[in-house]
Amino acid sequence: MLERNLSPILHAQVQHAVANRTPLHIIGGNSKAFYGAATTATTYLELSGHSGIIAYEPSELVITVRAGTPLHAVETVLAEQGQMLAFEPPHFSPQATIGGTIACGFSGPRRHFAGSARDFVLGCRIINGYAEVLRFGGQVIKNVAGFDVSRLMVGAMGQLGVLLDISLRVLPKPDAELTLCYPVTSAQAALELMQRWQGQSWPLSALCFTGGVLIIRLSGAETAIRSAAQQLGGDIDPKGALFWQGLREQQLLFFQNDESLWRISLPPATEMLDLNGDWLLDWGGAQRWLKTSEPAARIHAVAQAHSGHAVCFRGQDKNDWLRLEPGLLALHQRVRHAFDPYHVFNPQRLAPEL
């Protein structure tokens, strides 16, 4: 892995952009260009060359990396020490970077049981919209100064600043994993079964329903997961690891067509929504993927009526991909103004008002 510190160059570029009020399109590996609305910025700020591991203390379970570091490179280094990014982030491309992953706030199948990307961010260094280099949080778990500010960067789509460096908490890999499959008659029946399992002390690390099959992943000590599997029953899937990788990277058959793909986040016990289309349930029912031709307005309305929210992840509805309630939009605008008052970074990537 090529290690390069481009912080001074990036800082100079942002200084010039702020002085001239030139909007910047922040780009790393460009693996997530499909996500969100299109920005109106036409001048690129390239971070893919800003890469390398700054510090890694396996015994402290903390790694600090530059934002342009390839995601696969980070995971390789961690795997050599028997550790992992516990939020199991998707790549979507070999060019995926850790900065883009954090900026989009992406988490994989383990998220519901281990925590989200936001939960593992300890600190970061950014360039804000005043062209100031700022550091928030720390490199150890007990250092919580500015902790919430660091977490604000997760899922902000680069609109609050240019991520330079990120400190992350990591976890040991489980000793063993096992995937079990159960035929289930309906999505509603799968939801009810998932809720029952989550109320018990099974070593769960993923729960998914697709194509009439409920799939469960157990993680932990070998003896513990074998004992749990015997009690839970079901069929062991010897290729379970490939299934979870396919789910994480959206390579399953479910994802392979041109219909709009919606991600709907809900309280996991919420009953199935009255929306037409094909469903895949992830995160024990808390994240639901819907392939549909339903109008965007109806999808947003139904999700909000059930205390959830919907995002057009891929497809043709990017003009209405995300809806922020007035109070939440006002909060976003205030935070945006505090970090980037001239809207230099990725304007309109989240919403027209941002």
Secondary structure, DSSP 8 states (H G I E B T S, - for coil): ---B--HHHHHHHHHHHHHHT--EEEESS-TTTTSS---S--EEEE-TT-B-EEEEEGGGTEEEEETTSBHHHHHHHHHHTTEE-TT----SSTT-BHHHHHHHT---TTHHHH--GGGGEEEEEEE-TTS-EEEEE-SSTT--TTHHHHHHTTTSTTTT-EEEEEEEE-EE--SEEEEEEEE-S-HHHHHHHHHHHHTTT--EEEEEEETTEEEEEEEE-HHHHHHHHHHH--EE-TTHHHHHHHHHTT-SGGG-SSSEEEEEE--TT----S--SEEEEEGGGTEEEEEE-S-HHHHHHHHHHTT-EEEEEESS-GGGSB---HHHHHHHHHHHHHH-TT--BSTTSS-TT-
